[in-house]
Amino acid sequence: MCLLGQSFKQLPRLECHQRGPSAARLDETPHYLDEEYEHDEDPMPRRRTGKEKAADRRAARCATSTITDDHEVYSMPKETREDLLMLSIAAPFMFTHLRAEQSARLICTDASTEKLGAVEAPVDPRLHGELWRQRNRRGWVGHLVSAEAEYIFARGAERVSADLGETLLDQWDSGRQATLGGVHRQLVETFDYLEICCGRNSVMVDACMQRKLRCGPRIDLLLHVSWDIRSGRIVEWILFLVHNKRVFHIHVGPPCTTFSIARHPKERSREHPLGKYPKSQKILDGNLMLLRTMLILFSIYLSGNATGERYTRGSHEHPASAFSWAIPSIQKLFGHTGCGLVNISFCQFGVPYRKNTTLGYIFADYVKRFEGRTCKGGHKHIALEGSLTSRASEYPRQFCEEYSEHIAHARSLAESPAPEDGGHYRAGALERLYFNEILESAPWKVLLKTGCGERRGRRDHINILEVRSLLRTIAREGTRGFEQRQIYGLDSQVGLGALIKGRSPSEHINNELRQGLPGIVCMRHYPGYFFAPTRYNPGDCPTRDHDIPPPRGMPEYLLEAAEGRFEQFDRWAAVALQTRSCSTWARFTLRLLYPVRTIQWPW
């Protein structure tokens, strides 16, 4: 392993190595790759700088550029070398043991912004095996096998196909056709918060995500060229969200560089807020980005007045002294009913500079709670010069936290309207009734309680912490249970999807998955995942220093399933996945139809 890792470290030195007769070209100029090369005629030898070495290496590559690609060995990126190294190390362990034992415990994990936690409860391995069969799997939502065929697969020796009246293949085909005919998939985009021109670090978006708001993509040209607000495609998509009430709050903060009174030479004035020289490219770009964002806010105002349902809110931020506030159309927009302007000073939010700022709002009355937050004096300010100017372009963290809290409170009071495009969808249906019963009736005890392991000066998102908590528990359990199948419960939908599929669109979550891979592959640990609702998840208690609630009575059908009698358990397992609002009523209805006797947890 050490030799393999060392060989990967040597790869950058091979980037200009040539095979064949043409390799002699590099031999004639060995000083290009010599880190300690010194000129003989220089009376005072010195160490060559990094820029000089890089320039020499580029010259060496140019000298050998005529060689075909088949005779060259290129260096690989660091991430690729790391992935290949991990693949080569873990390759001998990449096989599946079909007779891996079922665990005798259930584990639930959770995370808060301060701690990671996990709890465990004893369970009969036979009941664990039944839960393993019902676990969430990749593509499980589109499962195309009928209930009878699934029963044969699970308990083939207990029933035969003749008892079903149809052959297994006929049952498979009929179940597949019925499922394909009844499945209607529709992609529905709904967001609680969407920010346009959010900046490279997008601190406001992070604060809203900490409030459990569903945030849209980070729209800024600094992040990716596809998120250029000057593109008509982006504006058309945002207008679609506004028209169909798919977004609750839109905040815009277009660049104010050319609108600043501190810009020299001044290209704008109060009399000419759109620019003294409108044909300048910088002026045109600034005007275009500002007017595109104002178009979006104006559409919010028109949509709310036309329908009478002011669901989507909007806000705009620019420095109080910016020339943009002198544009007549902007003054008229924020002068309408339900709209307005609020002046604030950033020194009131824990930063050492003043920076007077104006917030304009459309139907967002909660922005008026910032009224009066202007500088009253009594303290010193630092001047914004040099690099401090770019740092001050980001919103203060305290301001973001307060603003996101107001948005989250207003969103909790607002009723989500049905989409106007006629779409019918059922989101958030992840709860299994029998697993909720297990969460409430099992005697849980703390298994893991530790810090988040965050780097200094950086707060990781809660979804990253959820995945990190479960993978740390897996790394610990892999050493305790070699070649074992283990059921885990977690309440993060993002983490559940990433763990089931083995990948995520998030680079940070993928990094966590990559670090947790050795504990799964090398220890032959087979994890299975269930969604554990937050209100029932006992793993949340150690993360907040709360006591685990005492267990309730266990339904008797769980004990019967452990003994091989599945009639009652199958009735509960056959119930479709439920949303939070429906799961309690569904459980109540099933208990009325099929009375269940409760007993104490026997294991």
JOJOTA-V483158 format. One record per backbone hydrogen bond with DSSP energy under -0.5 kcal/mol. CO is the residue of the C=O (numbers start at 1). NH is the residue of the N-H. E is the energy in kcal/mol with one decimal. If there is no record, write none. Layout:
co->CO nh->NH e->E
co->CO nh->NH e->E
This chain:
co->1 nh->5 e->-2.5
co->2 nh->6 e->-2.4
co->3 nh->7 e->-2.0
co->4 nh->8 e->-1.7
co->5 nh->9 e->-1.6
co->6 nh->10 e->-1.1
co->8 nh->11 e->-1.2
co->10 nh->13 e->-0.9
co->11 nh->14 e->-1.8
co->12 nh->15 e->-1.3
co->14 nh->17 e->-1.4
co->17 nh->73 e->-1.0
co->20 nh->23 e->-1.6
co->21 nh->24 e->-1.3
co->22 nh->25 e->-1.6
co->23 nh->26 e->-1.0
co->23 nh->27 e->-0.9
co->24 nh->28 e->-1.3
co->25 nh->29 e->-0.5
co->26 nh->29 e->-0.8
co->27 nh->30 e->-0.6
co->29 nh->32 e->-1.4
co->30 nh->33 e->-1.2
co->31 nh->34 e->-0.6
co->33 nh->35 e->-0.7
co->34 nh->37 e->-1.2
co->39 nh->42 e->-0.8
co->41 nh->43 e->-0.6
co->43 nh->45 e->-0.6
co->49 nh->53 e->-2.0
co->50 nh->54 e->-2.4
co->51 nh->55 e->-2.3
co->52 nh->56 e->-2.1
co->53 nh->57 e->-2.3
co->54 nh->58 e->-2.3
co->55 nh->59 e->-2.0
co->56 nh->60 e->-2.0
co->57 nh->61 e->-2.1
co->58 nh->62 e->-2.2
co->59 nh->63 e->-1.9
co->60 nh->64 e->-1.0
co->61 nh->64 e->-0.6
co->62 nh->65 e->-1.2
co->64 nh->67 e->-1.5
co->68 nh->71 e->-1.5
co->69 nh->72 e->-1.4
co->71 nh->19 e->-1.4
co->72 nh->74 e->-0.5
co->77 nh->81 e->-2.2
co->78 nh->82 e->-2.4
co->79 nh->83 e->-2.3
co->80 nh->84 e->-2.4
co->81 nh->85 e->-2.2
co->82 nh->86 e->-2.4
co->83 nh->87 e->-2.4
co->84 nh->88 e->-2.4
co->85 nh->89 e->-1.8
co->86 nh->90 e->-2.7
co->87 nh->91 e->-1.4
co->90 nh->93 e->-1.6
co->91 nh->94 e->-1.5
co->93 nh->95 e->-2.0
co->96 nh->98 e->-0.8
co->97 nh->100 e->-1.4
co->101 nh->485 e->-3.0
co->104 nh->123 e->-2.1
co->105 nh->487 e->-0.5
co->106 nh->121 e->-1.9
co->107 nh->489 e->-1.9
co->108 nh->119 e->-2.6
co->110 nh->117 e->-2.4
co->114 nh->452 e->-0.9
co->115 nh->112 e->-2.7
co->116 nh->450 e->-2.3
co->117 nh->110 e->-2.1
co->118 nh->447 e->-3.1
co->118 nh->448 e->-2.1
co->119 nh->108 e->-2.1
co->120 nh->445 e->-2.0
co->121 nh->106 e->-2.6
co->124 nh->128 e->-2.4
co->125 nh->129 e->-2.1
co->126 nh->130 e->-1.5
co->127 nh->131 e->-2.2
co->128 nh->132 e->-2.3
co->129 nh->133 e->-1.6
co->130 nh->134 e->-1.1
co->132 nh->135 e->-0.8
co->136 nh->529 e->-0.6
co->137 nh->140 e->-2.2
co->139 nh->142 e->-0.8
co->140 nh->143 e->-1.5
co->146 nh->150 e->-2.3
co->147 nh->151 e->-2.0
co->148 nh->152 e->-1.8
co->149 nh->153 e->-2.2
co->150 nh->154 e->-2.1
co->151 nh->155 e->-2.6
co->155 nh->158 e->-1.5
co->155 nh->159 e->-1.2
co->160 nh->163 e->-1.2
co->161 nh->164 e->-1.3
co->161 nh->166 e->-0.7
co->162 nh->165 e->-0.9
co->167 nh->171 e->-2.3
co->168 nh->172 e->-2.4
co->169 nh->173 e->-2.6
co->170 nh->174 e->-2.8
co->171 nh->175 e->-2.3
co->172 nh->176 e->-2.3
co->173 nh->177 e->-2.6
co->174 nh->178 e->-2.4
co->175 nh->179 e->-2.1
co->176 nh->180 e->-2.8
co->177 nh->181 e->-2.1
co->178 nh->182 e->-1.3
co->179 nh->183 e->-1.6
co->186 nh->188 e->-0.7
co->187 nh->189 e->-0.5
co->188 nh->190 e->-0.6
co->191 nh->248 e->-1.4
co->192 nh->249 e->-1.1
co->193 nh->216 e->-2.7
co->194 nh->251 e->-2.4
co->195 nh->219 e->-1.3
co->196 nh->253 e->-1.6
co->202 nh->206 e->-1.7
co->203 nh->207 e->-2.0
co->204 nh->208 e->-2.1
co->205 nh->209 e->-2.2
co->206 nh->210 e->-1.8
co->207 nh->211 e->-0.9
co->208 nh->213 e->-2.1
co->209 nh->212 e->-1.6
co->213 nh->215 e->-0.9
co->214 nh->192 e->-3.4
co->214 nh->193 e->-1.6
co->217 nh->219 e->-1.0
co->218 nh->220 e->-0.9
co->219 nh->197 e->-2.8
co->219 nh->198 e->-1.0
co->220 nh->223 e->-1.3
co->220 nh->224 e->-1.5
co->224 nh->227 e->-1.5
co->225 nh->228 e->-0.6
co->227 nh->229 e->-0.7
co->228 nh->231 e->-2.1
co->231 nh->235 e->-1.5
co->232 nh->236 e->-2.4
co->233 nh->237 e->-1.9
co->234 nh->238 e->-2.1
co->235 nh->239 e->-2.5
co->236 nh->240 e->-1.8
co->237 nh->241 e->-1.8
co->238 nh->242 e->-2.2
co->239 nh->243 e->-2.7
co->240 nh->244 e->-2.1
co->241 nh->246 e->-3.1
co->241 nh->247 e->-0.6
co->242 nh->245 e->-1.3
co->246 nh->191 e->-3.2
co->248 nh->313 e->-3.6
co->249 nh->194 e->-2.1
co->250 nh->315 e->-1.9
co->251 nh->196 e->-2.8
co->252 nh->317 e->-1.6
co->256 nh->260 e->-0.7
co->257 nh->260 e->-1.0
co->259 nh->323 e->-2.3
co->260 nh->263 e->-0.9
co->267 nh->276 e->-3.0
co->267 nh->277 e->-0.5
co->270 nh->273 e->-0.5
co->272 nh->269 e->-1.2
co->272 nh->275 e->-1.8
co->277 nh->280 e->-2.2
co->280 nh->284 e->-2.7
co->281 nh->285 e->-2.5
co->282 nh->286 e->-2.4
co->283 nh->287 e->-2.6
co->284 nh->288 e->-2.5
co->285 nh->289 e->-2.4
co->286 nh->290 e->-2.0
co->287 nh->291 e->-2.8
co->288 nh->292 e->-2.1
co->289 nh->293 e->-1.7
co->290 nh->294 e->-2.1
co->291 nh->295 e->-1.9
co->292 nh->296 e->-1.6
co->293 nh->297 e->-2.1
co->294 nh->298 e->-2.6
co->295 nh->299 e->-2.0
co->296 nh->300 e->-1.7
co->297 nh->301 e->-1.9
co->298 nh->302 e->-2.5
co->299 nh->303 e->-2.6
co->300 nh->304 e->-2.1
co->301 nh->305 e->-2.0
co->302 nh->306 e->-2.5
co->303 nh->307 e->-1.7
co->304 nh->308 e->-1.4
co->308 nh->310 e->-0.8
co->309 nh->311 e->-2.0
co->313 nh->250 e->-2.2
co->314 nh->362 e->-3.0
co->315 nh->252 e->-2.4
co->316 nh->360 e->-3.0
co->318 nh->358 e->-2.5
co->319 nh->322 e->-1.7
co->322 nh->325 e->-1.1
co->323 nh->326 e->-1.7
co->324 nh->327 e->-1.5
co->327 nh->330 e->-0.6
co->327 nh->331 e->-2.0
co->328 nh->332 e->-2.4
co->329 nh->333 e->-2.0
co->330 nh->334 e->-2.1
co->332 nh->335 e->-0.8
co->333 nh->336 e->-1.3
co->336 nh->339 e->-1.8
co->338 nh->363 e->-2.6
co->340 nh->361 e->-2.2
co->342 nh->359 e->-3.3
co->344 nh->357 e->-2.9
co->345 nh->348 e->-1.8
co->346 nh->349 e->-1.9
co->346 nh->351 e->-0.8
co->347 nh->350 e->-0.7
co->349 nh->398 e->-0.6
co->352 nh->382 e->-1.7
co->354 nh->346 e->-1.4
co->354 nh->347 e->-0.9
co->355 nh->346 e->-1.4
co->356 nh->320 e->-1.9
co->357 nh->344 e->-2.9
co->358 nh->318 e->-1.6
co->358 nh->360 e->-0.5
co->359 nh->342 e->-2.4
co->360 nh->316 e->-2.9
co->361 nh->340 e->-1.4
co->362 nh->314 e->-1.9
co->363 nh->365 e->-1.2
co->364 nh->367 e->-1.8
co->365 nh->368 e->-1.6
co->366 nh->369 e->-1.2
co->367 nh->370 e->-2.0
co->368 nh->371 e->-1.6
co->370 nh->373 e->-1.9
co->372 nh->374 e->-1.3
co->373 nh->345 e->-2.5
co->383 nh->385 e->-1.0
co->385 nh->388 e->-1.8
co->386 nh->389 e->-1.2
co->386 nh->390 e->-0.6
co->387 nh->391 e->-1.8
co->388 nh->392 e->-2.3
co->390 nh->393 e->-0.8
co->391 nh->394 e->-1.4
co->396 nh->400 e->-2.2
co->397 nh->401 e->-2.4
co->398 nh->402 e->-2.3
co->399 nh->403 e->-2.8
co->400 nh->404 e->-2.8
co->401 nh->405 e->-1.7
co->402 nh->406 e->-2.1
co->403 nh->407 e->-2.1
co->404 nh->408 e->-2.7
co->405 nh->409 e->-2.3
co->406 nh->410 e->-2.3
co->407 nh->411 e->-2.6
co->408 nh->412 e->-2.0
co->409 nh->413 e->-1.1
co->410 nh->414 e->-1.3
co->419 nh->422 e->-0.7
co->428 nh->430 e->-1.4
co->431 nh->578 e->-2.4
co->432 nh->436 e->-1.9
co->433 nh->437 e->-1.7
co->434 nh->438 e->-1.7
co->435 nh->439 e->-2.3
co->436 nh->440 e->-1.6
co->437 nh->441 e->-1.8
co->438 nh->442 e->-1.8
co->440 nh->552 e->-2.0
co->442 nh->444 e->-1.2
co->445 nh->120 e->-2.5
co->448 nh->118 e->-2.3
co->450 nh->116 e->-3.1
co->455 nh->458 e->-1.9
co->458 nh->460 e->-0.6
co->461 nh->465 e->-1.9
co->462 nh->466 e->-2.2
co->463 nh->467 e->-1.9
co->464 nh->468 e->-2.4
co->465 nh->469 e->-2.5
co->466 nh->470 e->-1.8
co->467 nh->471 e->-2.4
co->468 nh->472 e->-2.2
co->469 nh->473 e->-1.7
co->470 nh->474 e->-2.3
co->471 nh->475 e->-2.3
co->472 nh->476 e->-1.7
co->473 nh->477 e->-2.7
co->474 nh->478 e->-2.4
co->475 nh->479 e->-0.7
co->476 nh->480 e->-0.7
co->477 nh->481 e->-2.9
co->481 nh->484 e->-0.5
co->483 nh->101 e->-1.2
co->484 nh->526 e->-2.6
co->485 nh->103 e->-1.7
co->486 nh->528 e->-2.7
co->487 nh->107 e->-1.5
co->488 nh->530 e->-2.3
co->489 nh->109 e->-2.5
co->490 nh->532 e->-2.4
co->491 nh->493 e->-0.7
co->492 nh->496 e->-2.5
co->493 nh->497 e->-2.3
co->494 nh->498 e->-2.2
co->495 nh->499 e->-2.4
co->496 nh->500 e->-2.1
co->497 nh->501 e->-2.2
co->498 nh->502 e->-2.0
co->498 nh->503 e->-0.7
co->506 nh->510 e->-2.0
co->507 nh->511 e->-1.7
co->508 nh->512 e->-1.6
co->509 nh->513 e->-2.4
co->510 nh->514 e->-2.4
co->511 nh->515 e->-2.0
co->512 nh->516 e->-1.7
co->513 nh->517 e->-0.6
co->514 nh->517 e->-0.7
co->516 nh->520 e->-0.8
co->517 nh->520 e->-1.0
co->517 nh->521 e->-2.7
co->518 nh->522 e->-1.3
co->518 nh->523 e->-0.7
co->520 nh->525 e->-2.3
co->521 nh->524 e->-1.1
co->523 nh->483 e->-1.6
co->524 nh->484 e->-0.7
co->525 nh->527 e->-0.7
co->526 nh->486 e->-2.5
co->528 nh->488 e->-3.1
co->529 nh->136 e->-2.1
co->530 nh->490 e->-1.9
co->530 nh->532 e->-0.6
co->531 nh->533 e->-0.6
co->533 nh->536 e->-1.5
co->533 nh->537 e->-2.0
co->536 nh->538 e->-0.5
co->537 nh->540 e->-1.2
co->538 nh->541 e->-1.3
co->538 nh->542 e->-0.5
co->539 nh->543 e->-0.6
co->540 nh->544 e->-0.7
co->541 nh->544 e->-1.2
co->541 nh->546 e->-2.6
co->542 nh->545 e->-0.6
co->554 nh->599 e->-3.0
co->555 nh->558 e->-1.3
co->555 nh->559 e->-0.7
co->556 nh->560 e->-2.0
co->557 nh->561 e->-2.0
co->558 nh->562 e->-1.6
co->559 nh->563 e->-1.2
co->560 nh->565 e->-3.0
co->561 nh->564 e->-1.0
co->564 nh->566 e->-0.7
co->566 nh->570 e->-2.8
co->567 nh->571 e->-1.2
co->568 nh->572 e->-1.4
co->569 nh->573 e->-2.7
co->570 nh->574 e->-1.8
co->572 nh->575 e->-0.9
co->578 nh->430 e->-1.1
co->578 nh->431 e->-2.3
co->579 nh->583 e->-2.0
co->580 nh->584 e->-0.7
co->582 nh->586 e->-2.6
co->583 nh->587 e->-2.3
co->584 nh->588 e->-2.1
co->585 nh->589 e->-2.4
co->586 nh->590 e->-2.2
co->587 nh->591 e->-2.0
co->588 nh->592 e->-1.4
co->589 nh->593 e->-2.1
co->590 nh->594 e->-3.1
co->597 nh->556 e->-2.1
co->599 nh->554 e->-3.9
